[in-house]
Amino acid sequence: MCKVQGLNSLCGFSQASGSYDEDMVRVANVVMRTSLLVLAGILTFTSAWPGAADGVSEAVIFAVATVLMALWAFVESTAPRRARFGFLLPYVFAFVALTCSVAAALPSGGDLLIPSGIAVAAAGSRSSLVTAWTVLGLAILGTVSAGLVLGEGIGTTVEFPGILLIAYLLGSGRRWHRVQAEQAAALLARSDELHAEQAKVATLNERTRISREIHDVLAHSLGALGLNIQLAQAVLTDQHDEERAVDLLEQAHRMAAEGLAETRRAVHALRGQTPPLPQGLAELSASHQRRHGAPVTLEVTGQPRPLSPDAGLALTRTAQEALVNTAKHAPHQPVGIRLQYSDGDTSLIVTSHLSEDGHDQTEPRLATVNGGFGLTGMRERLLLLDGTLSAGRDGDNWVVVARVPQ
């Protein structure tokens, strides 16, 4: 593994995690570039040089370039050395590219264009655009200047710069490929984080929904049960009517059983198994009339349409809360429920009759069981659906209006 990392550093590429195919391509590039460098060394040391001075100069330049590349590979082999000495690499690229491109202009030094091209490709792959263009410019300037001074032909002044430009484009393409891979990995990591956050939010939302549903069911069932027990107590203490008190306690027993049934319905509602809204309101109306002996009328206007489970449940719970409040503050008074389907929204209007001071004078006054927070909870539930809730006195009636958008 260390050898592979060293070869990757020699060719200007870092060892990065990736798929099996990407690793194979990276190794193939390393082998190809290393083979080119070895080939350049063989040609440099075995070519028949026209003069000893030229031969020695080319050999020395190639040896120095090879040593610098070996040091470069050593620095790139570990992260601590990259962090400490990585700032020197652009200078290594520039020196190797310039000296080898100048030497490539010598009569028998064309093979030294290979290490120069490797340095240019490495700069294009590893460095910033400014540094990469600087290294390419120095390499082209070196080979063209040396070729013009030595009187070399078009091969040195045109072909060599073209080869160096191709090397730069290959390195630059490799750099952009690596950048895109890193960006894709970052996006994938960010996507995983977002999915995890969404899962947390969904879990919290579901917990909130379950707690709200449990609260609403218990507030409705226990509130009605408490009212009957409170009424039975008042009948015993104020009117001494034991038979009436027994009847009220029997009603309380039935309410407890119905509360269990309502809890089961709430569980089905949490699973999205809710009946159509008109059917649910009809069941609520019948239950209220049976429990409290108050006449309840249900009217449906407009063209019925299916609502989302949350919207239907919010309107159902609003009707429940309104009926409980009616039983608290206006027992035995008639109640009207109107479900209105319009083009823009669906409305629920619950109207109950009140006496002049808001209470039925024939019955003992009853305290609010849930502290008056029922309608506030309904309003918050509707706000989550972009709906509205209003409640107030209209003449001799108390009117609760809930709306949800279509």
Secondary structure per residue as TSV (DSSP state, phi and psi in degrees):
chain	resnum	aa	ss	phi	psi
A	1	M	-	360.0	-41.3
A	2	C	H	-62.4	-37.6
A	3	K	H	-64.7	-43.2
A	4	V	H	-62.7	-41.8
A	5	Q	H	-62.0	-40.1
A	6	G	H	-64.6	-40.5
A	7	L	H	-66.8	-39.4
A	8	N	H	-60.8	-41.6
A	9	S	H	-66.6	-38.2
A	10	L	H	-59.9	-33.8
A	11	C	T	-96.5	4.3
A	12	G	T	90.9	15.1
A	13	F	-	-122.7	139.3
A	14	S	-	-89.0	152.1
A	15	Q	-	-79.0	116.2
A	16	A	-	-125.2	153.1
A	17	S	-	-71.5	145.3
A	18	G	-	-174.0	-169.3
A	19	S	-	-76.7	170.3
A	20	Y	H	-63.4	-41.1
A	21	D	H	-63.6	-40.8
A	22	E	H	-64.2	-39.5
A	23	D	H	-63.5	-39.5
A	24	M	H	-65.3	-41.4
A	25	V	H	-63.8	-40.5
A	26	R	H	-63.8	-44.5
A	27	V	H	-63.8	-39.4
A	28	A	H	-62.8	-41.0
A	29	N	H	-63.9	-40.5
A	30	V	H	-62.5	-46.3
A	31	V	H	-62.3	-42.5
A	32	M	H	-64.1	-46.9
A	33	R	H	-69.2	-38.9
A	34	T	H	-64.7	-39.3
A	35	S	H	-62.4	-39.2
A	36	L	H	-63.5	-40.4
A	37	L	H	-65.8	-42.2
A	38	V	H	-63.0	-41.4
A	39	L	H	-61.8	-41.1
A	40	A	H	-62.3	-39.0
A	41	G	H	-65.3	-42.1
A	42	I	H	-63.3	-47.0
A	43	L	H	-64.1	-35.6
A	44	T	H	-66.5	-42.7
A	45	F	H	-87.8	-11.8
A	46	T	H	-111.1	-9.6
A	47	S	S	-69.1	151.2
A	48	A	-	-83.8	103.5
A	49	W	-	-80.9	144.2
A	50	P	S	-69.8	-26.7
A	51	G	S	-144.7	152.6
A	52	A	H	-64.6	-38.3
A	53	A	H	-62.9	-45.4
A	54	D	H	-61.7	-44.4
A	55	G	H	-62.2	-45.0
A	56	V	H	-63.9	-41.5
A	57	S	H	-62.0	-45.9
A	58	E	H	-65.0	-40.4
A	59	A	H	-65.2	-42.0
A	60	V	H	-64.5	-44.3
A	61	I	H	-62.2	-43.6
A	62	F	H	-64.0	-41.4
A	63	A	H	-63.2	-43.8
A	64	V	H	-62.8	-43.1
A	65	A	H	-62.1	-40.2
A	66	T	H	-65.7	-41.5
A	67	V	H	-62.8	-43.5
A	68	L	H	-62.4	-38.4
A	69	M	H	-68.5	-34.5
A	70	A	H	-66.0	-43.0
A	71	L	H	-63.2	-39.2
A	72	W	H	-58.7	-45.9
A	73	A	H	-63.9	-37.5
A	74	F	H	-64.5	-42.6
A	75	V	H	-64.3	-40.3
A	76	E	H	-77.6	-7.6
A	77	S	T	-73.8	-25.5
A	78	T	S	-132.8	151.7
A	79	A	H	-64.6	-41.2
A	80	P	H	-61.0	-40.5
A	81	R	H	-69.6	-34.9
A	82	R	H	-62.5	-41.3
A	83	A	H	-68.2	-31.5
A	84	R	H	-87.0	-41.1
A	85	F	H	-116.0	5.5
A	86	G	G	-61.9	-25.8
A	87	F	G	-66.5	-16.5
A	88	L	G	-82.7	-17.0
A	89	L	H	-60.3	-42.3
A	90	P	H	-57.3	-34.9
A	91	Y	H	-69.2	-35.4
A	92	V	H	-65.1	-45.6
A	93	F	H	-56.4	-47.7
A	94	A	H	-64.4	-43.4
A	95	F	H	-64.9	-47.9
A	96	V	H	-63.3	-44.6
A	97	A	H	-63.2	-43.0
A	98	L	H	-70.3	-50.3
A	99	T	H	-66.3	-42.0
A	100	C	H	-71.5	-34.5
A	101	S	H	-69.5	-36.1
A	102	V	H	-65.5	-44.2
A	103	A	H	-65.8	-28.8
A	104	A	H	-66.0	-20.8
A	105	A	T	-79.0	-11.9
A	106	L	S	-65.6	159.1
A	107	P	T	-53.3	-39.7
A	108	S	T	-118.2	23.1
A	109	G	-	-103.6	15.3
A	110	G	G	-59.6	-25.9
A	111	D	G	-67.1	-23.3
A	112	L	G	-72.7	-5.9
A	113	L	H	-67.6	-20.6
A	114	I	H	-66.4	-54.0
A	115	P	H	-63.0	-30.9
A	116	S	H	-63.9	-43.4
A	117	G	H	-63.5	-37.7
A	118	I	H	-63.1	-42.6
A	119	A	H	-64.4	-41.6
A	120	V	H	-64.3	-43.8
A	121	A	H	-63.2	-39.3
A	122	A	H	-64.8	-40.8
A	123	A	H	-63.0	-42.0
A	124	G	H	-64.5	-29.3
A	125	S	H	-86.4	-35.2
A	126	R	H	-104.6	-27.9
A	127	S	S	-102.1	175.6
A	128	S	-	-71.4	167.8
A	129	L	H	-61.6	-41.0
A	130	V	H	-62.6	-47.4
A	131	T	H	-63.8	-43.6
A	132	A	H	-62.8	-44.2
A	133	W	H	-66.8	-33.1
A	134	T	H	-64.9	-46.1
A	135	V	H	-62.2	-44.4
A	136	L	H	-62.0	-43.3
A	137	G	H	-62.5	-41.3
A	138	L	H	-64.1	-41.6
A	139	A	H	-64.1	-46.5
A	140	I	H	-65.4	-42.7
A	141	L	H	-61.6	-39.3
A	142	G	H	-65.8	-48.5
A	143	T	H	-71.0	-36.1
A	144	V	H	-69.9	-44.7
A	145	S	H	-62.5	-46.4
A	146	A	H	-64.4	-37.8
A	147	G	H	-65.9	-39.5
A	148	L	H	-68.7	-40.2
A	149	V	H	-65.1	-41.9
A	150	L	H	-83.1	-4.5
A	151	G	T	72.7	29.8
A	152	E	-	-74.3	163.5
A	153	G	-	-86.7	-159.1
A	154	I	H	-66.3	-23.5
A	155	G	I	-62.1	-34.9
A	156	T	I	-85.8	-40.6
A	157	T	I	-85.9	-17.6
A	158	V	I	-121.5	-50.0
A	159	E	I	-68.7	-42.9
A	160	F	H	-62.9	-46.8
A	161	P	H	-59.7	-35.2
A	162	G	H	-64.5	-39.9
A	163	I	H	-64.6	-42.8
A	164	L	H	-63.0	-38.9
A	165	L	H	-64.0	-40.4
A	166	I	H	-62.9	-42.0
A	167	A	H	-60.0	-42.1
A	168	Y	H	-63.1	-43.1
A	169	L	H	-62.9	-38.3
A	170	L	H	-63.6	-45.4
A	171	G	H	-64.9	-40.3
A	172	S	H	-64.5	-39.9
A	173	G	H	-61.8	-39.1
A	174	R	H	-65.0	-39.6
A	175	R	H	-63.6	-45.9
A	176	W	H	-64.4	-35.1
A	177	H	H	-63.1	-42.4
A	178	R	H	-66.5	-41.5
A	179	V	H	-61.3	-43.7
A	180	Q	H	-63.6	-38.8
A	181	A	H	-65.0	-40.8
A	182	E	H	-66.0	-41.6
A	183	Q	H	-63.5	-40.5
A	184	A	H	-63.4	-40.5
A	185	A	H	-64.9	-40.7
A	186	A	H	-64.4	-42.1
A	187	L	H	-64.0	-39.0
A	188	L	H	-64.7	-42.7
A	189	A	H	-63.3	-41.7
A	190	R	H	-65.1	-37.8
A	191	S	H	-63.1	-40.8
A	192	D	H	-62.8	-40.9
A	193	E	H	-63.0	-42.5
A	194	L	H	-64.3	-40.6
A	195	H	H	-62.1	-40.3
A	196	A	H	-64.9	-42.5
A	197	E	H	-64.7	-40.7
A	198	Q	H	-62.9	-38.1
A	199	A	H	-64.4	-40.6
A	200	K	H	-63.9	-44.8
A	201	V	H	-62.8	-42.1
A	202	A	H	-62.4	-39.4
A	203	T	H	-64.6	-45.1
A	204	L	H	-63.7	-41.4
A	205	N	H	-62.3	-40.3
A	206	E	H	-67.9	-39.0
A	207	R	H	-63.6	-41.3
A	208	T	H	-63.0	-42.1
A	209	R	H	-62.8	-43.6
A	210	I	H	-65.4	-44.4
A	211	S	H	-64.0	-39.2
A	212	R	H	-64.8	-40.6
A	213	E	H	-67.8	-41.6
A	214	I	H	-63.7	-42.3
A	215	H	H	-61.1	-45.3
A	216	D	H	-65.0	-41.6
A	217	V	H	-64.9	-46.9
A	218	L	H	-67.1	-40.1
A	219	A	H	-61.9	-40.0
A	220	H	H	-71.2	-52.1
A	221	S	H	-68.2	-50.5
A	222	L	H	-68.9	-32.1
A	223	G	H	-63.3	-47.0
A	224	A	H	-65.1	-39.1
A	225	L	H	-64.0	-42.3
A	226	G	H	-63.9	-37.0
A	227	L	H	-61.6	-43.9
A	228	N	H	-66.4	-40.4
A	229	I	H	-66.2	-41.3
A	230	Q	H	-62.4	-40.0
A	231	L	H	-66.7	-40.6
A	232	A	H	-62.1	-41.2
A	233	Q	H	-62.1	-42.4
A	234	A	H	-65.4	-39.1
A	235	V	I	-63.2	-41.3
A	236	L	I	-68.0	-43.2
A	237	T	I	-80.7	-36.9
A	238	D	I	-93.2	-38.2
A	239	Q	I	-110.4	-12.3
A	240	H	-	52.8	40.4
A	241	D	-	-104.2	91.6
A	242	E	H	-66.7	-39.5
A	243	E	H	-62.1	-42.5
A	244	R	H	-65.0	-38.9
A	245	A	H	-64.3	-39.8
A	246	V	H	-62.7	-42.0
A	247	D	H	-60.5	-42.2
A	248	L	H	-65.1	-38.3
A	249	L	H	-67.6	-36.0
A	250	E	H	-64.4	-39.8
A	251	Q	H	-61.9	-40.1
A	252	A	H	-61.7	-38.4
A	253	H	H	-63.2	-43.2
A	254	R	H	-64.2	-37.7
A	255	M	H	-62.9	-37.8
A	256	A	H	-62.4	-42.0
A	257	A	H	-64.8	-41.9
A	258	E	H	-67.1	-31.5
A	259	G	H	-63.4	-39.2
A	260	L	H	-63.4	-41.5
A	261	A	H	-63.8	-39.0
A	262	E	H	-64.8	-35.4
A	263	T	H	-63.5	-41.2
A	264	R	H	-63.8	-40.3
A	265	R	H	-63.6	-35.5
A	266	A	H	-64.2	-38.1
A	267	V	H	-63.1	-42.6
A	268	H	H	-63.4	-36.4
A	269	A	H	-65.8	-38.4
A	270	L	H	-63.5	-27.3
A	271	R	T	-88.1	4.4
A	272	G	T	82.6	11.6
A	273	Q	-	-99.5	65.0
A	274	T	-	-100.7	143.1
A	275	P	-	-72.9	166.2
A	276	P	-	-56.5	148.4
A	277	L	H	-59.1	-46.4
A	278	P	H	-57.7	-39.1
A	279	Q	H	-65.3	-42.6
A	280	G	H	-64.3	-39.5
A	281	L	H	-67.8	-35.5
A	282	A	H	-64.1	-40.4
A	283	E	H	-65.0	-40.9
A	284	L	H	-63.0	-42.3
A	285	S	H	-62.1	-45.5
A	286	A	H	-64.3	-40.1
A	287	S	H	-65.4	-42.8
A	288	H	H	-64.3	-42.9
A	289	Q	H	-64.4	-38.6
A	290	R	H	-68.6	-39.4
A	291	R	H	-74.0	-45.8
A	292	H	H	-110.2	-3.4
A	293	G	-	66.2	23.7
A	294	A	-	-103.7	133.0
A	295	P	-	-68.0	135.4
A	296	V	E	-128.5	127.6
A	297	T	E	-112.3	139.2
A	298	L	E	-120.0	129.1
A	299	E	E	-129.1	132.9
A	300	V	E	-117.7	122.3
A	301	T	E	-119.9	155.7
A	302	G	S	83.6	-178.1
A	303	Q	-	-91.3	110.9
A	304	P	-	-59.0	143.6
A	305	R	-	-144.8	152.7
A	306	P	-	-69.0	140.0
A	307	L	-	-109.5	163.5
A	308	S	-	-65.2	153.0
A	309	P	H	-55.2	-39.6
A	310	D	H	-66.6	-41.4
A	311	A	H	-66.3	-46.3
A	312	G	H	-61.7	-39.4
A	313	L	H	-68.4	-37.9
A	314	A	H	-63.1	-43.2
A	315	L	H	-67.5	-37.1
A	316	T	H	-63.8	-45.7
A	317	R	H	-65.8	-34.0
A	318	T	H	-64.0	-43.0
A	319	A	H	-62.5	-41.2
A	320	Q	H	-60.2	-47.9
A	321	E	H	-63.1	-40.8
A	322	A	H	-63.5	-40.0
A	323	L	H	-67.2	-38.5
A	324	V	H	-63.7	-43.1
A	325	N	H	-63.6	-36.3
A	326	T	H	-63.7	-42.4
A	327	A	H	-65.2	-31.3
A	328	K	H	-72.7	-49.3
A	329	H	H	-101.6	-18.0
A	330	A	S	-145.7	67.9
A	331	P	T	-61.6	143.5
A	332	H	T	66.2	6.2
A	333	Q	-	-83.8	145.7
A	334	P	-	-64.8	146.6
A	335	V	E	-127.3	135.4
A	336	G	E	-116.0	130.2
A	337	I	E	-118.5	124.4
A	338	R	E	-123.4	124.0
A	339	L	E	-103.7	117.2
A	340	Q	E	-119.2	118.5
A	341	Y	E	-96.9	118.8
A	342	S	-	-122.0	178.8
A	343	D	S	-66.2	-37.6
A	344	G	S	-95.1	-26.0
A	345	D	E	-156.8	178.1
A	346	T	E	-121.3	128.1
A	347	S	E	-117.6	145.7
A	348	L	E	-122.3	120.9
A	349	I	E	-118.7	119.4
A	350	V	E	-113.6	119.7
A	351	T	E	-119.7	125.8
A	352	S	E	-127.4	144.1
A	353	H	E	-84.4	139.2
A	354	L	-	-123.0	154.6
A	355	S	-	-79.3	-176.7
A	356	E	T	-61.9	-37.3
A	357	D	T	-98.5	9.0
A	358	G	S	89.8	5.5
A	359	H	S	-136.1	154.0
A	360	D	-	-81.8	120.7
A	361	Q	T	-73.2	-13.7
A	362	T	T	-85.9	-7.5
A	363	E	S	-121.0	154.7
A	364	P	-	-61.9	145.1
A	365	R	-	-71.4	141.6
A	366	L	-	-116.5	139.3
A	367	A	-	-79.6	156.2
A	368	T	-	-71.6	126.2
A	369	V	S	-75.6	-44.1
A	370	N	S	-100.3	18.2
A	371	G	T	74.1	11.0
A	372	G	T	81.1	13.2
A	373	F	-	-96.0	1.4
A	374	G	H	-62.5	-52.4
A	375	L	H	-66.4	-32.4
A	376	T	H	-62.2	-43.2
A	377	G	H	-63.7	-38.6
A	378	M	H	-64.5	-40.7
A	379	R	H	-62.6	-42.2
A	380	E	H	-64.6	-39.2
A	381	R	H	-62.9	-41.5
A	382	L	H	-71.3	-34.8
A	383	L	H	-61.1	-33.3
A	384	L	T	-63.0	-21.9
A	385	L	T	-104.3	13.7
A	386	D	T	62.9	28.0
A	387	G	-	-99.4	-179.2
A	388	T	E	-135.1	158.6
A	389	L	E	-143.6	131.7
A	390	S	E	-133.5	146.5
A	391	A	E	-147.2	134.6
A	392	G	E	-178.8	171.7
A	393	R	E	-85.3	136.8
A	394	D	E	-129.2	90.2
A	395	G	T	69.4	-123.8
A	396	D	T	-91.6	10.4
A	397	N	E	-118.8	152.2
A	398	W	E	-108.8	122.9
A	399	V	E	-119.2	129.4
A	400	V	E	-116.6	125.8
A	401	V	E	-124.6	122.6
A	402	A	E	-121.0	136.6
A	403	R	E	-131.6	141.0
A	404	V	E	-127.9	143.0
A	405	P	E	-67.3	158.2
A	406	Q	-	-65.8	360.0
